[in-house]
Amino acid sequence: MVIPLPQPLHLLPFFLLILLQACLVSTDPLFHFCSNLGNYSKTGQFDENYKALATTLTSKAPPTGFAKDTVGKAQDLVNGLALCRGDVPPAECKACVAEATTEVRKRCPYNKGGVIWYDFCELKYSNFDFFGIIDYENRVYLSNTQNVSGDTGRFNAKVKKFLRELSGEASESGVLYASGEEKIGEGEELYGLVQCTRDLSKEGCRKCLEEALGEYGNCCDGRRGGRVIGGSCNFRFTFLHLISFISLLHIVTCADPLFHFCSNKGNYKNNGPFDNNYKILVSSLFSQVPPTGFALDSTGQGEDVVNGLALCRGDIPSNDCKSCVIEASDEVRKRCEYKKGGVIWYDRCMLKYSNEKFFGTIDYGNRFYMWNLNNVSDAESFNMKTKELLSKLSAKASSSSKFYAAQVEEIGEAEKLFGLVQCTRDLTKEKCKKCLDDAIGELNTCCDGRRGGRVVGGSCNFRYELYPFFYLAN
């Protein structure tokens, strides 16, 4: 191990759901649920009615941020709504709803009901008339992995009081939405947001938010940020400014990272030799990475040397790769301020730097897990099939020039398993395979019986899901 960083954490649900801000379009949603209230036939009447509903919601939602409609009748009737976050402009609202209507259909194939959440919007449909009824069933928690310092009880009380005030404001507003900020201690501001779907009455909105806030202790006790997200209402609080995020380049470059670690092997001075060498290094990586998806370089000498590499996911186009690496180089510098080593991961790329030479060495120190909260019905059989697919991909990737492999396999009636593995290309093919096999060996620790999961490290990673998450080759 060349960058001896803090021991990795087993990430809480905030990271397990492919989280934080994702790119608005063509990225993973925060979460989804599928109904068990019946199935429909492809190209049947229910399917046609869903398409008509999706078209209506995509056109009607952007001007006000909300739309609901019903299409069809009897067993082929489809009810649906779309809600955009209250500060999201119409163009981004429309793009998010359009993405949601397509993605929920993929993730809930032939199910007569489903709900999906993105950071900017929510979409829900069902053959059951749910308008005006508070949805207590479809709910998920997201929380920051970091705790506040000091008096947790006092902090919790302040957060709940703040969110209750916003709830009162939202329930009395025409759009059932409110956001604000409040000072918490010296030099820290807390940002909050609450919202309801507009099929609810103002009383229904207030009740829904009160019930959600009642889950605060289960979700977010002492955490530096958290959310309770439901089918009818949601709240969020954070120390990061989340309101009017649209204006930032974040939306283009795929938003917040999955995770990061910072080294404890020394500090550097702002605008000193190490800092200047880091800037030269990342400039080199920007230009070298896009054509092939990988680059490594070293800049400087002695105590000011900086070694670094950048890796993009093997299916990512060059422009998106470059944007992600640029974002990563800026963000890791902020998060590991004046540290002489760090590593940061996004869904589409990773970037790692250190004052120590780490090229060619498997990084076992910087590793974390992510997993879906839902379990499969037959864990033993599913685990075996998942391990078989990932092991097959490990052999394939380590023999390829890109050290990358992705594949889809049928694992039952109408169910597909999607798998992806990748190594950084500073490794030999033998070390790539060893890195991946060791990571796959942690499958049960990470993801036993889970419907999706990842082991992500500084030298290799794997991911599997029961839905598409990578671009399929033509």
Rosetta blueprint (number, residue, H / E / L):
1 M L
2 V L
3 I L
4 P L
5 L L
6 P L
7 Q L
8 P L
9 L L
10 H E
11 L L
12 L L
13 P H
14 F H
15 F H
16 L H
17 L L
18 I L
19 L L
20 L L
21 Q L
22 A L
23 C L
24 L L
25 V L
26 S L
27 T L
28 D L
29 P L
30 L L
31 F E
32 H E
33 F E
34 C E
35 S L
36 N L
37 L L
38 G L
39 N E
40 Y L
41 S L
42 K L
43 T L
44 G L
45 Q H
46 F H
47 D H
48 E H
49 N H
50 Y H
51 K H
52 A H
53 L H
54 A H
55 T H
56 T H
57 L H
58 T H
59 S H
60 K H
61 A H
62 P H
63 P H
64 T H
65 G L
66 F E
67 A E
68 K E
69 D E
70 T E
71 V E
72 G L
73 K L
74 A H
75 Q H
76 D H
77 L L
78 V E
79 N E
80 G E
81 L E
82 A E
83 L E
84 C E
85 R L
86 G L
87 D L
88 V L
89 P L
90 P H
91 A H
92 E H
93 C H
94 K H
95 A H
96 C H
97 V H
98 A H
99 E H
100 A H
101 T H
102 T H
103 E H
104 V H
105 R H
106 K H
107 R H
108 C L
109 P L
110 Y L
111 N E
112 K L
113 G E
114 G E
115 V E
116 I E
117 W E
118 Y L
119 D L
120 F L
121 C E
122 E E
123 L E
124 K E
125 Y E
126 S E
127 N L
128 F L
129 D L
130 F L
131 F L
132 G L
133 I L
134 I L
135 D L
136 Y L
137 E L
138 N L
139 R E
140 V E
141 Y E
142 L E
143 S E
144 N L
145 T L
146 Q L
147 N E
148 V L
149 S L
150 G L
151 D L
152 T H
153 G H
154 R H
155 F H
156 N H
157 A H
158 K H
159 V H
160 K H
161 K H
162 F H
163 L H
164 R H
165 E H
166 L H
167 S H
168 G H
169 E H
170 A H
171 S H
172 E L
173 S L
174 G L
175 V L
176 L L
177 Y E
178 A E
179 S E
180 G E
181 E E
182 E E
183 K E
184 I L
185 G L
186 E L
187 G L
188 E L
189 E E
190 L E
191 Y E
192 G E
193 L E
194 V E
195 Q E
196 C E
197 T L
198 R L
199 D L
200 L L
201 S L
202 K H
203 E H
204 G H
205 C H
206 R H
207 K H
208 C H
209 L H
210 E H
211 E H
212 A H
213 L H
214 G L
215 E L
216 Y H
217 G H
218 N H
219 C H
220 C H
221 D L
222 G L
223 R E
224 R L
225 G E
226 G E
227 R E
228 V E
229 I E
230 G E
231 G L
232 S L
233 C E
234 N E
235 F E
236 R E
237 F E
238 T E
239 F L
240 L L
241 H L
242 L L
243 I L
244 S L
245 F H
246 I H
247 S H
248 L L
249 L L
250 H H
251 I H
252 V H
253 T H
254 C L
255 A L
256 D L
257 P L
258 L L
259 F E
260 H E
261 F E
262 C E
263 S L
264 N L
265 K L
266 G L
267 N E
268 Y L
269 K L
270 N L
271 N L
272 G L
273 P H
274 F H
275 D H
276 N H
277 N H
278 Y H
279 K H
280 I H
281 L H
282 V H
283 S H
284 S H
285 L H
286 F H
287 S H
288 Q H
289 V H
290 P H
291 P H
292 T H
293 G L
294 F E
295 A E
296 L E
297 D E
298 S E
299 T E
300 G L
301 Q L
302 G H
303 E H
304 D H
305 V L
306 V E
307 N E
308 G E
309 L E
310 A E
311 L E
312 C E
313 R L
314 G L
315 D L
316 I L
317 P L
318 S H
319 N H
320 D H
321 C H
322 K H
323 S H
324 C H
325 V H
326 I H
327 E H
328 A H
329 S H
330 D H
331 E H
332 V H
333 R H
334 K H
335 R H
336 C L
337 E L
338 Y L
339 K E
340 K L
341 G E
342 G E
343 V E
344 I E
345 W E
346 Y L
347 D L
348 R L
349 C E
350 M E
351 L E
352 K E
353 Y E
354 S E
355 N L
356 E L
357 K L
358 F L
359 F L
360 G L
361 T L
362 I L
363 D L
364 Y L
365 G L
366 N L
367 R E
368 F E
369 Y E
370 M E
371 W E
372 N L
373 L L
374 N L
375 N E
376 V L
377 S L
378 D L
379 A H
380 E H
381 S H
382 F H
383 N H
384 M H
385 K H
386 T H
387 K H
388 E H
389 L H
390 L H
391 S H
392 K H
393 L H
394 S H
395 A H
396 K H
397 A H
398 S H
399 S L
400 S L
401 S L
402 K L
403 F L
404 Y E
405 A E
406 A E
407 Q E
408 V E
409 E E
410 E E
411 I E
412 G E
413 E L
414 A L
415 E E
416 K E
417 L E
418 F E
419 G E
420 L E
421 V E
422 Q E
423 C E
424 T L
425 R L
426 D L
427 L L
428 T L
429 K H
430 E H
431 K H
432 C H
433 K H
434 K H
435 C H
436 L H
437 D H
438 D H
439 A H
440 I H
441 G L
442 E L
443 L H
444 N H
445 T H
446 C H
447 C H
448 D L
449 G L
450 R E
451 R L
452 G L
453 G E
454 R E
455 V E
456 V E
457 G E
458 G L
459 S L
460 C E
461 N E
462 F E
463 R E
464 Y E
465 E E
466 L L
467 Y L
468 P L
469 F L
470 F L
471 Y L
472 L L
473 A L
474 N L
